[in-house]
Amino acid sequence: MKRIICLTALLFLFCGTALANDSNAVQFSGKVKKVILKKNKVAVMDPATKKRFTLVVTDQTKMTGWGGLADIKKGDPISGKYIVTDKGLYVATELNGE
């Protein structure tokens, strides 16, 4: 019985964390400046503001418009969402090819 209660509590804890991360997601759009396959990263620039940032792509990143990271090319239009980790990394939660 104690195991079930502990597992249920852990489940709520992890679900709450996932929901908090999703609600903190920042939307973006821009153009791909560079793809770094070995490090699972995509560099993006917002043409309007000229702001540049690098996104970390994980197994949990939802991709639409590409089969995988290797299909993303420099100059491609891109949009999606990212979260900022405690270490300051921009982790992509969604990537969309337009």
C-alpha positions in Angstrom: 0.0 0.0 0.0 2.8 2.4 0.9 4.4 1.7 -2.5 1.3 2.7 -4.3 1.0 5.9 -2.4 4.7 6.7 -3.1 4.3 5.9 -6.8 1.2 8.0 -7.0 2.9 11.0 -5.3 5.9 10.7 -7.7 3.6 10.5 -10.7 1.9 13.8 -9.7 5.2 15.4 -9.0 6.6 14.5 -12.4 3.3 15.5 -14.2 3.3 18.8 -12.4 6.9 19.5 -13.5 6.1 18.7 -17.1 3.1 21.0 -17.1 5.1 23.8 -15.4 7.8 23.4 -18.1 5.2 23.5 -20.9 3.5 26.6 -19.5 6.9 28.4 -19.3 7.6 27.7 -23.0 8.5 30.7 -25.2 7.3 30.9 -28.8 9.7 31.9 -31.5 10.1 32.1 -35.3 13.0 32.9 -37.5 15.5 31.4 -39.9 18.0 28.6 -39.4 21.5 30.0 -39.3 23.3 26.7 -38.5 22.7 23.1 -37.7 25.2 21.4 -35.4 24.4 17.7 -35.7 27.1 16.3 -33.4 25.7 18.4 -30.5 22.0 18.2 -31.4 21.7 22.0 -31.7 20.1 24.5 -34.1 21.1 28.1 -34.3 18.2 30.5 -35.1 18.0 34.2 -36.0 14.9 36.3 -35.7 15.0 38.5 -38.9 13.0 41.3 -37.4 15.1 41.8 -34.2 18.4 40.1 -35.4 18.4 38.2 -32.1 20.4 34.9 -32.4 20.0 31.9 -30.1 20.9 28.3 -30.1 18.4 25.6 -29.3 19.2 22.1 -27.9 17.1 19.4 -29.6 16.3 16.4 -27.5 14.3 13.1 -28.0 11.3 14.9 -26.5 11.4 17.7 -29.1 8.3 17.5 -31.3 9.2 18.1 -35.0 6.8 19.0 -37.8 8.0 19.4 -41.4 11.2 17.5 -41.0 12.0 13.9 -40.5 14.8 14.7 -38.1 17.6 17.1 -37.2 19.6 16.1 -40.3 16.8 17.4 -42.5 17.0 21.0 -41.2 19.1 23.2 -43.5 20.6 26.7 -43.2 18.1 29.3 -44.3 15.0 27.2 -43.6 12.1 29.1 -41.9 11.5 27.7 -38.4 9.1 28.3 -35.6 8.3 26.5 -32.3 8.7 26.7 -28.6 11.6 26.4 -26.2 12.1 26.4 -22.4 15.1 27.9 -20.6 16.8 25.5 -18.1 18.3 26.4 -14.8 21.7 26.3 -16.6 20.5 28.8 -19.2 20.1 26.3 -22.1 17.4 26.9 -24.6 15.8 23.4 -25.0 13.4 23.1 -27.9 10.0 21.5 -27.1 8.6 22.0 -30.6 10.2 22.7 -34.0 8.1 23.5 -37.0 9.2 23.9 -40.6 7.1 26.4 -42.4 
